[in-house]
Amino acid sequence: MVVKLYGPHCAASKRALVCLIEKEIEFEVVPVDVSKGEQRDPEYLKLQPFGVVPVIQDGDYTLYESRAIMRYYAEKYRSQGVELLGKTIEERGLVEQWLEVEAHNFHPPAYNLAIHVLFASMLGMTPDPKVIEESEANLRKVLNIYEERLSKNKYLAGDFFSLADISHLPFMDYIVNNMKKEYLIKERKNVSAWWDDISNRPSWKRILQLYRAPI
């Protein structure tokens, strides 16, 4: 059965879509234009009561939250496509650890930067220079830790590509290609090499070709 993903242009939707491609899962997308407020339509709220994207429908099964979606499909289709959870319990623990790091340490400052640098006018906001400065400073601290980690391993969870790497792709892309803050990446040799690797995967290139949102 073909998976339906409601999105698909937002960052979180792209994260889930990369996982589907890496796991060789057939899917179709159902457009939800958040710039027009379609995520607040009553029919959509029946699927996602918080009014955000993405949501997947897999037969009678509905699931939202992009990281939960990735975990679900990486486990359900573990025997096909790329192994994204690690082959041992120890590797799985590291994947989960770095997914949590992404969600709680990397994502908040990267998200705040994107909101104030890229999307403020779209959201009817005035960019706050203080928020931008603080978010960039916090992101530097996180990336310094990544630099140390990636000096010892090719990827965040070890020497294998995983959900932890996928989860970073959308906002790393904003940083490098939309916010013009690529120096945050390029001034860190190991982070830069990691970004070059994961951003050149065919799955991510396909997502950008099909679903790059206009800024």
VENFEN-V907253 format. One record per backbone hydrogen bond with DSSP energy under -0.5 kcal/mol. CO is the residue of the C=O (numbers start at 1). NH is the residue of the N-H. If there is no record, write none. Layout:
co=CO nh=NH
co=CO nh=NH
This chain:
co=3 nh=28
co=4 nh=6
co=4 nh=57
co=5 nh=7
co=5 nh=30
co=6 nh=54
co=6 nh=55
co=7 nh=32
co=10 nh=14
co=11 nh=15
co=12 nh=16
co=13 nh=17
co=14 nh=18
co=15 nh=19
co=16 nh=20
co=17 nh=21
co=18 nh=22
co=19 nh=23
co=20 nh=25
co=21 nh=24
co=22 nh=82
co=26 nh=3
co=28 nh=5
co=29 nh=31
co=30 nh=7
co=32 nh=34
co=33 nh=36
co=33 nh=38
co=34 nh=37
co=37 nh=40
co=38 nh=41
co=41 nh=45
co=42 nh=46
co=43 nh=47
co=44 nh=47
co=44 nh=48
co=48 nh=51
co=54 nh=65
co=55 nh=6
co=56 nh=63
co=57 nh=4
co=57 nh=59
co=58 nh=61
co=61 nh=58
co=63 nh=56
co=65 nh=69
co=66 nh=70
co=67 nh=71
co=68 nh=72
co=69 nh=73
co=70 nh=74
co=71 nh=75
co=72 nh=76
co=73 nh=77
co=75 nh=78
co=77 nh=80
co=82 nh=84
co=84 nh=163
co=88 nh=92
co=89 nh=93
co=90 nh=94
co=91 nh=95
co=92 nh=96
co=93 nh=97
co=94 nh=98
co=95 nh=99
co=96 nh=100
co=97 nh=101
co=98 nh=102
co=99 nh=103
co=100 nh=104
co=101 nh=105
co=101 nh=106
co=102 nh=107
co=105 nh=109
co=106 nh=110
co=107 nh=111
co=108 nh=112
co=109 nh=113
co=110 nh=114
co=111 nh=115
co=112 nh=116
co=113 nh=117
co=114 nh=118
co=114 nh=119
co=119 nh=123
co=120 nh=125
co=121 nh=124
co=125 nh=127
co=127 nh=129
co=128 nh=132
co=129 nh=133
co=130 nh=134
co=131 nh=135
co=132 nh=136
co=133 nh=137
co=134 nh=138
co=135 nh=139
co=136 nh=140
co=137 nh=141
co=138 nh=142
co=139 nh=143
co=140 nh=144
co=141 nh=145
co=142 nh=146
co=143 nh=147
co=144 nh=148
co=145 nh=149
co=146 nh=150
co=147 nh=151
co=148 nh=151
co=149 nh=152
co=149 nh=153
co=158 nh=155
co=162 nh=165
co=162 nh=166
co=163 nh=167
co=165 nh=168
co=165 nh=169
co=166 nh=169
co=168 nh=172
co=169 nh=173
co=170 nh=174
co=171 nh=175
co=172 nh=176
co=173 nh=177
co=173 nh=178
co=174 nh=178
co=174 nh=179
co=175 nh=181
co=181 nh=184
co=182 nh=185
co=182 nh=186
co=183 nh=187
co=185 nh=188
co=187 nh=189
co=188 nh=192
co=189 nh=193
co=190 nh=194
co=191 nh=195
co=192 nh=196
co=193 nh=197
co=194 nh=198
co=195 nh=199
co=196 nh=200
co=197 nh=200
co=198 nh=201
co=201 nh=205
co=202 nh=206
co=203 nh=207
co=204 nh=208
co=205 nh=209
co=206 nh=210
co=207 nh=211
co=208 nh=212
